Structure formats: C-alpha cells, structure tokens
Amino acid sequence: MPATELWRAKLAKEFTMVENKITIINKNEIEVEAKTAQEAIKIALSKLNVKKSEVEISVLREENKGLFSMQGTKLAKVRVTKKS
C-alpha cells in the first residue's frame, strides 16, 4: 500500500475512534455516552446486568453527526435506571 493511502487510512481511523463514557450514579442507575443511543443502551444494560424490560431509559442527548454526516461527532447520552 502506498504511503499516502496508509496515511489516509490512519487518519480516517483516528477520526472514527470514540471513547464511551460510563458514569455510575448508584447500583440501580447509570449514564452512558456512546456513538449512538442504541449503543449506549446496550452498554448500560450490560453493566447493570439486566434486560431492557427491567429498566427505564431516558435519552438525554442524541448523537450529533456534524460535518459530512460523520457519526459520533457528539456522543449520544442515556440514563438507565432499574425499575423498583
């Protein structure tokens, strides 16, 4: 692969790398930021070790696609709380 293609591939990879942020509020509640709301919900369910039917889900922020519709420019944020 020519050097310019390698550089472009590396640059594209750096732009798509996004860190998820997990904030544990308490043992029954968690906030997660991820590229999409669906991804954040999956992460939260996994961390709380529950099914979707056992929680209340609040989407605090949808992802903002930004320039050229690049996904994840601004992360989606959800709060997931176990039902009492």
C-alpha positions, -999 to 999 in steps of 0.1 A, spaced: 0 0 0 15 34 -10 24 58 19 -4 83 10 -30 55 13 -16 44 46 -17 79 59 -53 84 48 -63 51 64 -47 61 97 -63 95 96 -97 80 89 -93 56 118 -83 84 142 -115 104 133 -138 74 139 -123 63 173 -146 74 200 -144 66 237 -175 56 256 -181 73 289 -198 54 317 -209 72 349 -223 50 377 -248 71 397 -256 43 421 -262 5 420 -295 10 402 -287 39 378 -261 45 352 -254 71 325 -236 61 293 -222 82 264 -216 64 231 -217 69 193 -254 62 192 -282 60 218 -287 23 209 -251 15 216 -252 34 249 -283 15 259 -266 -18 252 -236 -9 272 -258 3 302 -279 -29 301 -247 -50 301 -231 -30 330 -263 -33 351 -268 -69 341 -305 -65 333 -329 -68 304 -345 -39 286 -379 -47 301 -364 -43 337 -353 -7 333 -365 28 325 -345 45 297 -341 83 292 -323 96 262 -306 127 274 -289 136 241 -289 121 206 -257 119 187 -248 149 166 -235 138 132 -217 170 124 -196 177 93 -202 154 63 -226 133 84 -197 117 104 -214 96 130 -204 103 166 -192 138 163 -211 145 196 -219 114 216 -254 103 225 -261 101 262 -286 79 280 -296 73 316 -308 38 325 -325 31 358 -336 -3 372 -374 -4 379 -384 -7 415 
